[in-house]
Amino acid sequence: MGSKAFTTGCLGYSLTADEIAFFRDERPWGFIIFLWNIDEPAQVQDLCASFRDAVGDPNAPILIDQEGGRVRRLQPPHWQTYPSAAALAGLYKDNPEDSIRAVWLMSRLHAFDLLKLGVTINCLPVLDVQLPSSHDSIGDRSYGRDPQMVANLGRAACDGLLAGGVMPVIKHMPGQGRSKLDSHLELPVVEATLAELEASDFIPFKALSDVSMAMTAHIVYQDLDPNCPATTSSMIISQIIREKIGFNGLLMSDDVSMNALSGDCGERSKSVFDAGCDVVLHCNGKMDEMQLVAENSPELSGKSLERAINAMKGVGQCDASDEQALRAEFAELQLVS
């Protein structure tokens, strides 16, 4: 029996009996961990093992948002503090090569941290091109305002993760940098024309369209589809993400528990699949919502299954980098405390 096309989480440091039974019966494709699931390394290792035991798959994907800056789930004292994307990009003007190296190093160090725990996917890099008027929900998570710089640094982030056997996820497709609202709380509307989006927002995603996983944006693009956010827009997914941007990898929704989407989590999930996403992401670990997501998630099959299998190729396949040498090199950049 195969997996269902959703990724979800849990409420604590370890699984409850109800969560184990739910995962065993519903067989989610993957899992995601957040700050409320993390205490210390051995506990996280046990939690990851418990997820996989529950679905009977020793290779079940486990995701995390470990970007650096304010979006980091692994924190001191057990894990190093890493800078934001904007801090890394700050080196670019004076020395692009140093900036690219810094981004690669941080992602490679992320991979060291994550793979030891059993986490195999990092939802990084953020490829959203920042604008002065946009909401701080992206803010310093972006590499900046220059689309080509964002693309170059995003590529370095992907390469660093892949060198450490951890899979990247590019986000938030087709570009969230123009948002003036926080999609966790409400639905943003972007009024830029298609020509404006193509000249800026789409550029990093086109440049990295070969990456095997991407996450959608819960944003209405007025000139593309005035009625639906990208996550639930069949037009945006088929004509923009798949055709114009050229992304053919595994397309995952952003978290369907975010308030930008309407309806309950079951209705949201159905809309996500109807629009053409491969996998639904649900993050808060609330059982009643997870049940609705599971009820409306099909079994992974066909092209979506092929993409899911391809997305996990290379997990655990690491280069010969020396961890302590890379940490010392990164520390010399004086970007970490």
TACORNOR-V817341 format. One line per field, one symbol per residue. psi: psi as a letter, one per 30 degrees, with the letter a starting at -180 (. if undefined). A space follows every 50 residues. Layout:
psi=???
//
This chain:
psi=kallhlkaalfaflkleeeeeeeeefhkellkkaefgkdleeeeeeeeee eeeeggjfgkkklljielbfikekllfflkkklleeeefffeeeieeeee eeeeeeeeeeeeeeeffgkfkkikljgkjklffllffdbgflfafjeeee eeeeeeeeeeeefggkkljkljkgjgffkgljffeljlkkgkleeeeefd efeeeefgffkfklklkikkjefejffkleegjeeeeefeeedeegkgaj jkllkffkffklllfeeeeeeeeefglekkkkffgkeeeeeeeefgklkk lbeeeeeeeefgkfkfjlagkjeeeeeeeeeffhfl.
//
